[in-house]
Amino acid sequence: MTKSTSTCPFCNLGGRVLKENNYAQAFLSNPRKVPGHFLVTPKRHIEKPWELTIEELNDIFELIFFIEKKLVSKLGEGVDIRQNYRPFMEMGRLKQNHVHFHVYPRYNEDYLYQVSEKYETDLFTDLDPGENEEFAKLLEDNG
């Protein structure tokens, strides 16, 4: 076990894992945004999402889709899935250097909408002319 895996809370979950398969595991987020806020992680300690194997991705999304169906049938009308990669932030209670996907239930004008998202509408803007072409160039595979 490396130093990062020995101190990583997602590598040392004990009995917190609620669902797992060969390469991934799901457990409740602590801290959480709302009841039913799950995290899905690869079992292997990995920090960069693009280093996940196909097997890990398949197992991660198998668990995400399983959880989505359960949440929609019991806790909400929809689901948000989020994955952040923020190496510029310091590790702490809200940030861990282990790839993880947030999965949490949503419904119309829910708690998250009321405290945050209803104020975010001004963040959205229309595409600038040429922006699509600019980002198409960014995505070109040049080696």
Buried (B, 14 or more C-beta within 10 A) or exposed (E): EEEEEEEBEBBEBEEBEEBBBEBBBBBEBEEEBBEBBBBBBBBBBBEEBEEBEEEBBBBBBBBBEBBBEBBBEEBBEEBBBEEEEEEEEEEEEEEBBBBBBBBBBBBEEBEBBEEEBEEEEEEEEEEEEEEEEEEEEEEEEEE
